[in-house]
Amino acid sequence: MAQEYTLELPEFQHLSYQVESGAAIVTIKRPQALNALSQDLMAEIAEVAGVIIQDPEVQVVIFTGEGKAFVAGADIAELSEIKDAFAARESAIFGQAVMGEISSLPVPTIAAINGYALGGGLELALACDLRVASTKAKLGLPEVGLGLIPGYGGTQRLPRLIGRGRALDLIFTGRHVSAEEALSLGIVNRVAEDALAAAKELAAAIRKNAPLALALAKESVTRGEGLELAQALEVEADLFGYAATTQDMREGTRAFLEKRAPEFKGE
Ligand code: CO8
């Protein structure tokens, strides 16, 4: 069921925001340019991240695109107008910060890749926790063909996800890979005919679990990424300790012992 809003939403021009059964669905809507990320659209993505954080109904977020693309990259018309290295660097830093807002959302995020996810579009998907691709999707980092390099996190997040050699194959060739190849490379978690429907199913499976535990599990994985194993395990132990103090932990363990479904409150 779609939520009735008490939260005041900004007027978005290039995306829509809707909450269905605890899942926020953010649909990028610039189909005339295959949802290319203009600066205005990037600002709206940053804004929607702020909305998500404030919306108490949201337990999972799904990003998707309208029409035949998820997002076909940064807006090439705007890129062609960039005058100098300073301006280009600023644009990359702004874009990286927007992707950072997405990747640091406390709730699980899913990219429902309904079509082309190229350049900045793949980088948006990589900023999400999970990726579900439609059988029609094409993914790639074609920036070198434009005389550029990925600048919204692609040279960093893709190698961390799939390893240096596989990432550089995609970055050097700029080739588009199919959903099936993306699955075998480990870029996407699932492939389905209808990416959004499959992402909603995945969101429903995630939402059955304790919300604070989900947030703490995500935090543990994120904080551990840049650390030595011993330090990372300390982070895990600290967050485990915190999880064990929650009402949801009492409820989850009691429900198991009483052979019933738990009712988590996120407390
Ligand atoms: N930017 C602007 N407009 C675009 C983009 C884009 N990335 N992609 C498509 N469009 C526009 C087309 O120009 C076209 O507009 P019009 O109808 O006015 O001519 C419309 O969308 C439809 O596109 P096509 O006719 O090309 O559709 P096809 O089905 O023939 O082809 C493709 C689809 C293969 C996806 C093709 O459109 C394509 O190759 N697009 C560009 C993909 C690309 O190179 N993306 C990477 C961009 S660079 C990038 O993302 C860098 C990110 C980091 C930046 C950091 C610093 C700011």
Residues whose N, C-alpha, C, O or C-beta is under 5 A from the ligand:
A	BS01	CO8	Q32 A33 L34 A36 A72 G73 A74 D75 I76 A77 A88 S91 A92 Y116 L118 G119 G120 P142 E143 I149 P150 G151 Y152
